[in-house]
Amino acid sequence: MRNNILYIFLTLSIAFTSCEDVLQVSPRDAVDASQLITNANSAGVAINGMYDQLQDDDIFGLHYMMMPDLLSDNMLHSGTFTSYREMDDNDMLAGNVDVGTTWDEMYEAIYRANLIIDLLPNVDDPALASLKAGYIGEAKFVRAITYFHLVRLFGDLPLITTPTKDLASVDIARSSESDVIAQIISDLTDAVAGLADGGSVTRASKGAANAFLAKVQLWKGDHAAALAAANAVTGYSLESDYASLYATGGGGSEAIFRVEFNTVDANSISFWYWDKPAGRHEFAPTDDLMNAYETGDLRQAASYTTATGGGGTHYVTKYNDFATGTDKPYGIRYADVLLLKAEAAARGGDYATATTAINEVRTRAGLADITLDASNFETAILQERRVELAFEGDRWFDLRRTGKVTDYLTAQGRVADKQLLPIPQSEMDTNPSMTQNTSY
């Protein structure tokens, strides 16, 4: 992060100024971040720049969805990259390049959100009067979901909520996971208050903030709060055809938040999953996942298919715009909310509500109804989340949240106490306040 901060200052100063101003950029250590947002136009540019950062390969351009499945029993490494092999083996080094770049790029997203939250309230432009609350809500939403992803991967984190103005402000100690979660809940609560319903699913909304709030509260263990947040997600419904969720232009009424990509601003997600020789086929579904689908589950054929070009025996097909790179990965969709609702209700003893919610998901998948009770709800919901959300970046977190990850790692003969990623070596080398996770 220390090495990255000067780059961030310069990048944002160039992005938020005019062509004439770019020719007069001061030395990097003298960039005045307070001048980056001064009116409605530059505020809009800052918002676009924040969302643009989410498109990075180390966030929604690949890693956000890929890493939690590769770490888990859903996906295996079928390619040649050593850094991904370490993840699959749960034996990462602190110098793992992809762990390091994920940390850096996610903190850059946080920096961009912090800049908006810090500067926008003091910008005096009548054209911003009706936009400020929404813009700040969007920034708090992005900061929240980014910290939520990081805290589940790394545990305790440096909790930075203001723009990092100099190198000294970067060298801070880690805050506890509980403190980070409290900040996330605060941000999402503010986002719910400041954001409107509806709008583009590629920007934050009240529904998206409530959906993530349900997820965070369930992670925290506050099942009543999780259920209340899930119940507040209204105006969405399941698409009738599961496969359509991953077709160009798909998602419809089920999409709550996803990240925009287009032919001008494309991604290479499908390239990493696709069969050889056209794709890398770097990752493949595990036999364990493929065997987890019930007979007749319509989601199976929409999630992966047989490979013919080598590597793993099958490859993921949820990301399939190989030609133009416009796959729009989901941050969260309504099926996830229904399953969060089912679990939160069941943990509170309301098995009727839980049963109704899970069966709505199962019906769309072509499966028979089930009845949840105290003896089966956790296993049934965890199974349903696994096959419904495969390759969308949830499995590892679900295993950790429900206390199942130790059993999985032990069964695989892997180091059971490496349930958090290592703090990147670059952080350990440059931040004297940083401490490393256990077992690294």
N, C-alpha and C positions, 0 to 999 in steps of 0.2 A: 504493500500500500504506500509506503514512504517513497519508493522508487516511482510509483505510478502517479503521485499527486501532481508533480510538475507537468507531466504530460496532460493530465486532466485540465489544469488551469489553462494551458495553451490551446488545447483542442476546443474548449468551450468558448474561449475568448474569440477564436477565429469563427466559430459557428454562429455566435450571437452578434456579430458586428457586420458592418457593411464592407464592401470591397475596398473602399478608400481607407477605412479604419484598419483593415488587415495589413495594409502596407506600412502602418505605423505602430504595429504591435510592440509593446515594451518588452524588455527581457523577461524571461519566464518567471523569475522570482519577484517580479514587480507587477504582475498582472493584478488589477483591482477587480475582484470578482463582483463587487457591489455594482459595477457598471454593466454587468451582463444582462440585467433585466431592468429596463427603464421605462417601458411603455407597453401598450397592448400588443404591438407587433413582436417585440422581443420576448414578451411572455409567451406568446403562441409558439415562437421558435423554440423556446426552452422546453415547453411541453412536448413538442414533436421530438426534440433531442432526447428527452427522457425515455419516450417510447421506443425511439430508434435504438437506444442502448439495450433494451430488452431483446432486440433481434440478434444480438451478438451470438456467435457460435457457442460461447460458454454459458449462455443463458437459454433463451427459447430457440436459438438457432440449432441446438442439439442437446446440450448437457442437461438442461432443466428436466427434460423428459427421460433422457437416456441413463444418466448416472444412477438414479434410484432403482431402476429396473436391473441394470447390470450388477449392482451390488447385491441384488436379491436372487431369489430362486426363479425369477421370470425369464432371465436372459443370460446368455453366455457370450463370451468373446470368441468370435470365429475368424478374426482377422489377424493383423500383424503388429499393431501398435502396442508397444510394451507398457505404456501408461495405462491403457485400457485392460491389458492382461492383469496388471496389478490390482485393478479394481475388482475384476471378476474373481481373482484369487483371495480378495480381502487381505492383501499383503502389500499395501501401498507404502512407498517411501515418502518422506517429507519433501523430497525434491521432485515428486511426480508433477510433470509439467501441466497436465490437465487439471489437477487439483489446484495448482497455483494460479492458472489463468482464470479458472472459475471464481476463485476468491477475488482476484483483482477486478474482473469485469462486473461482478455483482456489487462490489463496493463502489465502482464507478457509477452504477445505476443509482445507488443510495446517495452518492454525492450530488448527482443531478437533481434528484428529488429534494435533497436538503437545500439546495440552492434556491429552488422555487419556493419552498416553505419559508425560508428565511427572508428572502428579498421581496417577495410579492406583496406582503401586507403594507410595505412602505412606498410602493410605487403609486404616484399620483397621476392617474390618467383616467379621465371620465369614461373612456371606451372600455376600461377594465372593470367598472363598477359592478356589472352584472356577471362577470366572469371569474372574479377572484375566488369566491367560495368554492366553485367547481374545480378550478385549477389547483387550489390547495388540497382539495379532497382527492383529486387524481394523484397528486404527488405523495400524499400520505398513504394512499392505497399502494402505489408502486413501492414505496419504502417498506411498507408492512409486508407485502408478499415476498420481497427480496430478502428481508431479514428472516422471515419465516422459513424460507428455503435454506438459508445459511445456517440458522440455529439448529435445524434438524440434521444437517450434515456435519457440523463442526462442534456443536455444543456451545459453551460459553464463548462470547464474541466481544470485540471492541464495539461498544454501542455509541455510534457517532450520529448525532441528530442535528448538528449545525454544519455549515460548509467548513471544510478543513482549510484554514487560511494560511497555514505555514506548516513546516515539517514538524515542529514541536507538538502541534495539535494532533498529529497522526500517531505519535508514539504513546498510545494509551493502553492501559491494561484491559483484559477481558472482563466484561460484566457477566454475571451469572445468567444461566439460561432463563431462570424465572424473571429476572429483570428485563431481559430482551423480550420475552413473551408479553410482559406487562406493557412494554412500549408498543408492541405490535397491536395488542388489543386496543390501546388508547388511539393509535393511528387509525385503525379500522372503524372504531366507534366515531371518530371525527369524520372519517370519509363517508360513513352512512349519513351523517347529519348534513354534510356539504354537497353530496352528489345527488343527481336527479335519477329517477327511474328511466329505464329504456336507453335509447341512443345506440351508438355503434358498439358492437360487442368487442371491438378491438381497442376500446377505451374503457376506463373504469366507470362503474355505475353503482347506484345504491344496491342493486341486486348482487353485483359482484363483490362488493364490500361485505354484505351480509353473508354471502356464501363462504368467503374466506374466514369470516369471523366464526362461523359454525365450525369450520375445520380447525381453527386455532383453539377454540374453547374445548373441542373434543380432545385435542392433543394435551391441553392443560389438565384435563380431567374434570372440567366443569360441565357435566352433562346437561344440566338444566339450562345453562346459558347457551350451550351448543344447540339444543332443541329450539330455544326461542329464536336464535339467529337463523336456523334453517327454516323455521316457520315464516320468517319475515321475507324469505326469498319467494316472491310472487311474480306472476306474469310469464312464467316459463312452463314448458311441458316437454315430455319426451318426443323425439321424432319417431315416426312409426317404423322406419327402416333403419336399423343400426348401421348398416353399411353406408348409408347416405351421409352419416356424420363425417366421413373421411373422403367424400367425393368433392370435387371442385364446386365451390358455392354451397356446400352442405353445412349442416349445423342448425340452421333455422331456429325454431323455438327452443331448442335445447341448449344452444350456446349461451353462456353467461359472460365469460371473458376468454378471449383468445388473442394471439399476437399476429399482427398484420404482416404479410409478405406479399409481394406482387412481382410482376415480370421485371420491373426496374430495380426493386429492392428484394431480391430473391434469396432463398436459402438452399442448402445442399443436404437437407435432412434425409431425403429419400435415397440419396447417393450412398450414405453410410450404411443403410439397411439393405439396399437392393441387391439382387442376385448378381453374381459375376457372369460375364466379364464387364458389363456396363457399369455395375455398382461395385462398391468395396466389399459389401457383405461383412462388415466389421463386427456386427452383432447378430445373434440369432435367438429365437425362442428356445427355452430348455424343454427337454422331454417332460419334465415335471409339470411345467405349465400346460403343455399341449394335452397331457393326460388329465388335467384338472377340469377340462370342459365336460359337462354332462352330454350324454347322447341327445342330439337334436338341438343343441345350443347354436342359435343362428349367429352368434358373435364370433364363433371360431373361424368360419370361412372369411369373415371380414377383417380378421386380425393378422393372419399369416397364411403363407402358402408354401408349396414344395419348391425347394431350390434345385437347380440342375447344374449350376456352374461351379460347384465346389464349396468348401468351407462347411458351414452348418448344413443340416439336412433341410431346413426351412428358413424362410426369411419373412420379416415383418412387412406388412402391406398397408398399415394404417397411414403411413407417409408415402404417398404414391405419385406425387407430381414430379416425376423424374425429369420431364422435359423442360418445365419452366420454373420450378422451384418455388411454387406459391402455396405449398402446404401451410396452413394456419394452425399451429399447435394450440391445444386447449390449456388455458390456465385452470379453468374449472367449468364444468357443465352440469346440467340439472340432474342427470343420473347420479353423479357424485353427491349432490345435495340430498337426494332421496335416501341414499345409503348412509350418509351422515345422520340424517333424521332418524332412520331406522335404528342405528346404533345408540344414538343419544336417548331415544325413547326407551329402548330395551334396557339400557343401563339404569334408567330411572324406574323400571318395573312396568312400563306401559307397553306390553307385548302386542296389544291390538294395533296401536299406531305403528309399531315397528313392523308388524306383519304386513299391513297394508302398503307401507312404503317399499319394502323389499320386493313384494309381489308385483308392484307396478313395473319395476325394473325387469323382473323375471318374465313377465308376460310379453314384454317387447322382445325378449330373447327367444320366445317360443317354448318356454319351460312351464311346468306345472307349478301351481301355488305351493307354498310351504307354510307351516305354522311355527312361529318363533316362541320360545319359552326360555326360562332361566337356564335350562340345561344345554341349549343348542345355539343361542343367538350369536354368541361371539364367533364360533366356528363358521356358522352359516353366512354371516355378514362379511367376515374376512374373505371367505371363498368367493362371495358375490363381487366384492370389490376387486378381487384379483382378476377375474375374467372380464368384468365390465370395463375396468380401467387399465388393462394390460398395455404396457409401452407408453403410458401417459405420465409416468413419473410419480407413482404413489406406493408401489409395493414395499420398498425398503422402509419407508416411513410407517406404513401400516404394521409391518413386522416389529419395528421398534416400539411403536405406541402401545401395542397389545402384549408386549413382553415375549414375543415368539422368536425374536432374532437370535437369541442365544441357542435355542434348540436347533435352528436352521444351521448356524455356523458350526456347532458341535457335530451335527450329523454329517456335514461336509468335511470334517477334519480340519477346519480352519480356526484361526485364533479368535476365540469367542469374545475377548475383551476389546477387540478393535471394532467397536460399533460406531465410532466417530472417525471422520477423516482426519489425517494429520494436518496441523497448522502448517501452511507452506513454509519451506525452508527459507525463502526470501524474507518472510515476515520474522522468522526467528533470528535471522542474521542482522536485520536492520532495525527492529523494534526492541529496545532493551527491556520494555515492560511486558513483552509477550511470553507466555508459557505454552509448553507443548502438551498435547493430549496424552493420556496414558498409553503405554506400549509402543510409543514412537521415539 
